[in-house]
Amino acid sequence: MPRHQKVPWKVSVRQVRKLKDRTLTHRGMAKLHISIRDEQARITEELDKDVDLYTDQWGAMIAAMLKVGIAGLNSTTYTAKDTGGTSRTFGGSTSQNSPLLGSVYGSTLIVRIGTGTNTPAHTDAALQTPVTPTGVPSVPTVGLSGDQIIISFSATIAPTTTPVTLKEAGIEMSLQDSGSTLRVCLLTRDTFSVLVGASGTITLAYSLTFN
Protein backbone atom coordinates (compact mmCIF):
# COMPACT_ATOMS: atom_id res chain seq x y z
CA MET A 1 0.00 0.00 0.00
CA PRO A 2 1.47 3.40 -0.94
CA ARG A 3 2.59 5.41 2.07
CA HIS A 4 0.34 8.33 1.20
CA GLN A 5 -2.82 6.21 0.92
CA LYS A 6 -5.26 6.47 3.82
CA VAL A 7 -5.83 3.35 5.87
CA PRO A 8 -9.59 2.70 5.57
CA TRP A 9 -10.05 1.58 9.21
CA LYS A 10 -8.01 4.35 10.79
CA VAL A 11 -10.02 6.39 13.34
CA SER A 12 -9.23 10.08 13.73
CA VAL A 13 -8.63 11.72 17.12
CA ARG A 14 -11.86 13.65 16.64
CA GLN A 15 -13.81 10.41 16.07
CA VAL A 16 -12.27 8.83 19.17
CA ARG A 17 -13.27 11.88 21.21
CA LYS A 18 -16.83 11.67 19.87
CA LEU A 19 -17.01 7.97 20.75
CA LYS A 20 -15.68 8.71 24.23
CA ASP A 21 -18.18 11.52 24.76
CA ARG A 22 -21.01 9.27 23.61
CA THR A 23 -19.89 6.57 26.04
CA LEU A 24 -19.82 9.03 28.91
CA THR A 25 -23.36 10.21 28.19
CA HIS A 26 -24.75 6.68 27.95
CA ARG A 27 -24.09 5.33 31.41
CA GLY A 28 -25.77 5.24 34.78
CA MET A 29 -25.54 8.66 36.42
CA ALA A 30 -26.43 9.85 39.90
CA LYS A 31 -27.24 13.50 40.54
CA LEU A 32 -27.77 15.36 43.79
CA HIS A 33 -29.74 18.60 44.16
CA ILE A 34 -29.33 20.37 47.50
CA SER A 35 -31.61 23.16 48.65
CA ILE A 36 -31.36 25.14 51.88
CA ARG A 37 -34.37 26.88 53.44
CA ASP A 38 -34.59 29.34 56.31
CA GLU A 39 -37.02 29.21 59.24
CA GLN A 40 -39.75 30.64 57.00
CA ALA A 41 -39.17 27.94 54.35
CA ARG A 42 -37.61 30.40 51.91
CA ILE A 43 -34.82 29.01 49.73
CA THR A 44 -31.49 30.62 50.63
CA GLU A 45 -29.13 28.42 48.63
CA GLU A 46 -29.24 25.71 45.95
CA LEU A 47 -26.55 23.40 44.64
CA ASP A 48 -26.46 20.79 41.87
CA LYS A 49 -23.71 18.18 41.63
CA ASP A 50 -22.91 14.68 40.47
CA VAL A 51 -22.94 12.15 43.29
CA ASP A 52 -19.27 11.73 44.16
CA LEU A 53 -19.26 7.94 44.40
CA TYR A 54 -20.86 4.67 45.37
CA THR A 55 -19.07 2.74 48.10
CA ASP A 56 -17.87 -0.87 48.32
CA GLN A 57 -21.06 -1.60 50.26
CA TRP A 58 -23.15 -0.63 47.23
CA GLY A 59 -21.19 -3.06 45.09
CA ALA A 60 -21.61 -5.88 47.60
CA MET A 61 -25.35 -5.23 47.88
CA ILE A 62 -25.96 -5.24 44.11
CA ALA A 63 -23.73 -8.28 43.52
CA ALA A 64 -25.42 -10.29 46.29
CA MET A 65 -28.87 -9.44 44.94
CA LEU A 66 -27.91 -10.43 41.39
CA LYS A 67 -26.29 -13.64 42.64
CA VAL A 68 -29.59 -14.78 44.13
CA GLY A 69 -31.25 -14.49 40.73
CA ILE A 70 -28.33 -16.06 38.90
CA ALA A 71 -27.29 -18.91 41.18
CA GLY A 72 -29.84 -19.16 44.00
CA LEU A 73 -28.40 -20.75 47.14
CA ASN A 74 -24.84 -20.42 45.95
CA SER A 75 -22.12 -20.13 48.61
CA THR A 76 -20.46 -17.06 47.08
CA THR A 77 -20.25 -14.10 49.47
CA TYR A 78 -19.24 -10.46 49.11
CA THR A 79 -17.39 -8.44 51.72
CA ALA A 80 -18.07 -4.85 52.77
CA LYS A 81 -18.06 -2.81 56.00
CA ASP A 82 -20.83 -1.62 58.27
CA THR A 83 -20.81 1.97 59.55
CA GLY A 84 -18.76 0.83 62.54
CA GLY A 85 -15.95 -0.17 60.19
CA THR A 86 -16.35 -3.92 60.76
CA SER A 87 -16.09 -6.17 57.68
CA ARG A 88 -19.25 -8.16 56.97
CA THR A 89 -20.14 -10.77 54.39
CA PHE A 90 -23.26 -10.65 52.23
CA GLY A 91 -24.72 -13.47 50.18
CA GLY A 92 -24.06 -17.10 51.05
CA SER A 93 -25.95 -20.37 50.80
CA THR A 94 -28.77 -20.01 53.34
CA SER A 95 -32.39 -19.17 52.56
CA GLN A 96 -31.67 -15.65 53.82
CA ASN A 97 -28.86 -14.94 51.38
CA SER A 98 -30.17 -11.69 49.90
CA PRO A 99 -29.29 -8.39 51.65
CA LEU A 100 -32.87 -7.21 51.08
CA LEU A 101 -34.72 -10.23 52.50
CA GLY A 102 -36.02 -10.80 56.01
CA SER A 103 -37.12 -7.99 58.32
CA VAL A 104 -35.27 -5.32 56.34
CA TYR A 105 -38.32 -3.47 55.10
CA GLY A 106 -39.43 -0.01 56.17
CA SER A 107 -37.42 3.06 57.17
CA THR A 108 -34.06 1.32 56.88
CA LEU A 109 -32.85 3.52 54.02
CA ILE A 110 -31.90 6.95 55.33
CA VAL A 111 -29.96 10.05 54.32
CA ARG A 112 -27.31 11.20 56.79
CA ILE A 113 -25.58 14.59 56.88
CA GLY A 114 -22.30 15.71 58.42
CA THR A 115 -19.49 18.23 58.61
CA GLY A 116 -16.53 16.09 57.52
CA THR A 117 -14.29 17.23 54.67
CA ASN A 118 -12.28 14.10 53.77
CA THR A 119 -12.28 13.39 50.05
CA PRO A 120 -14.84 10.62 49.32
CA ALA A 121 -13.36 7.16 48.66
CA HIS A 122 -15.05 3.93 47.64
CA THR A 123 -13.67 2.36 50.84
CA ASP A 124 -15.57 4.82 53.08
CA ALA A 125 -17.65 2.97 55.67
CA ALA A 126 -19.30 6.00 57.29
CA LEU A 127 -19.49 9.76 57.15
CA GLN A 128 -16.46 11.42 58.70
CA THR A 129 -18.35 13.66 61.14
CA PRO A 130 -22.09 12.90 61.15
CA VAL A 131 -24.63 15.20 62.78
CA THR A 132 -28.21 14.56 63.85
CA PRO A 133 -30.86 13.83 62.87
CA THR A 134 -31.13 11.65 59.77
CA GLY A 135 -33.83 11.87 57.10
CA VAL A 136 -36.13 9.19 55.70
CA PRO A 137 -36.50 9.75 51.94
CA SER A 138 -39.75 10.05 50.04
CA VAL A 139 -41.01 6.99 48.16
CA PRO A 140 -39.07 6.82 44.88
CA THR A 141 -40.67 7.87 41.62
CA VAL A 142 -39.77 6.61 38.14
CA GLY A 143 -39.72 9.06 35.26
CA LEU A 144 -38.68 9.04 31.62
CA SER A 145 -36.67 11.58 29.66
CA GLY A 146 -36.16 10.38 26.11
CA ASP A 147 -34.46 6.99 26.46
CA GLN A 148 -33.42 7.69 30.05
CA ILE A 149 -35.04 6.12 33.10
CA ILE A 150 -34.82 8.42 36.13
CA ILE A 151 -35.44 7.19 39.68
CA SER A 152 -35.86 10.07 42.13
CA PHE A 153 -36.28 10.48 45.88
CA SER A 154 -35.51 13.18 48.44
CA ALA A 155 -35.15 13.78 52.16
CA THR A 156 -35.53 16.96 54.18
CA ILE A 157 -33.58 17.32 57.43
CA ALA A 158 -33.67 19.97 60.13
CA PRO A 159 -30.23 19.80 61.82
CA THR A 160 -30.40 19.63 65.61
CA THR A 161 -27.88 22.44 65.97
CA THR A 162 -28.04 25.52 63.73
CA PRO A 163 -26.52 27.50 62.22
CA VAL A 164 -24.20 24.83 60.83
CA THR A 165 -22.06 24.46 57.73
CA LEU A 166 -22.77 21.02 56.31
CA LYS A 167 -20.05 19.46 54.18
CA GLU A 168 -20.98 15.81 53.59
CA ALA A 169 -23.95 13.52 53.07
CA GLY A 170 -24.56 9.87 52.36
CA ILE A 171 -27.23 7.25 51.83
CA GLU A 172 -27.27 4.49 54.43
CA MET A 173 -29.29 1.28 54.46
CA SER A 174 -29.70 -1.70 56.78
CA LEU A 175 -28.59 -4.80 54.88
CA GLN A 176 -28.94 -8.42 55.94
CA ASP A 177 -25.57 -10.14 56.16
CA SER A 178 -24.81 -13.82 55.57
CA GLY A 179 -25.77 -14.60 59.16
CA SER A 180 -29.21 -12.95 58.77
CA THR A 181 -28.21 -9.99 60.96
CA LEU A 182 -29.04 -6.43 59.91
CA ARG A 183 -26.00 -4.19 59.36
CA VAL A 184 -26.18 -0.46 58.69
CA CYS A 185 -24.06 0.31 55.63
CA LEU A 186 -23.03 3.48 53.81
CA LEU A 187 -23.91 3.25 50.10
CA THR A 188 -22.94 6.71 48.78
CA ARG A 189 -20.91 9.68 50.00
CA ASP A 190 -20.77 13.28 48.84
CA THR A 191 -18.89 16.38 49.95
CA PHE A 192 -19.94 20.00 49.43
CA SER A 193 -20.32 23.13 51.56
CA VAL A 194 -23.66 24.77 52.43
CA LEU A 195 -24.73 26.90 55.38
CA VAL A 196 -27.96 26.03 57.15
CA GLY A 197 -29.07 29.05 59.15
CA ALA A 198 -30.91 29.19 62.46
CA SER A 199 -33.92 26.80 62.43
CA GLY A 200 -33.24 26.05 58.76
CA THR A 201 -33.50 22.83 56.77
CA ILE A 202 -31.60 21.00 54.06
CA THR A 203 -33.27 18.96 51.32
CA LEU A 204 -31.24 16.40 49.42
CA ALA A 205 -32.87 15.21 46.19
CA TYR A 206 -31.25 12.25 44.45
CA SER A 207 -31.80 11.29 40.80
CA LEU A 208 -30.45 7.99 39.47
CA THR A 209 -30.38 7.94 35.67
CA PHE A 210 -30.04 4.83 33.49
CA ASN A 211 -30.10 4.41 29.71
Secondary structure as UniProt FT lines:
FT   TURN            3..4
FT   TURN            8..9
FT   HELIX           13..25
FT   STRAND          29..37
FT   TURN            39..40
FT   STRAND          43..50
FT   STRAND          53..54
FT   HELIX           56..71
FT   STRAND          77..81
FT   TURN            83..84
FT   STRAND          87..91
FT   TURN            95..96
FT   TURN            99..100
FT   TURN            103..104
FT   STRAND          109..114
FT   TURN            122..123
FT   STRAND          130..135
FT   STRAND          141..145
FT   TURN            146..147
FT   STRAND          148..157
FT   STRAND          164..176
FT   TURN            178..179
FT   STRAND          182..186
FT   STRAND          188..196
FT   TURN            198..199
FT   STRAND          201..210
//
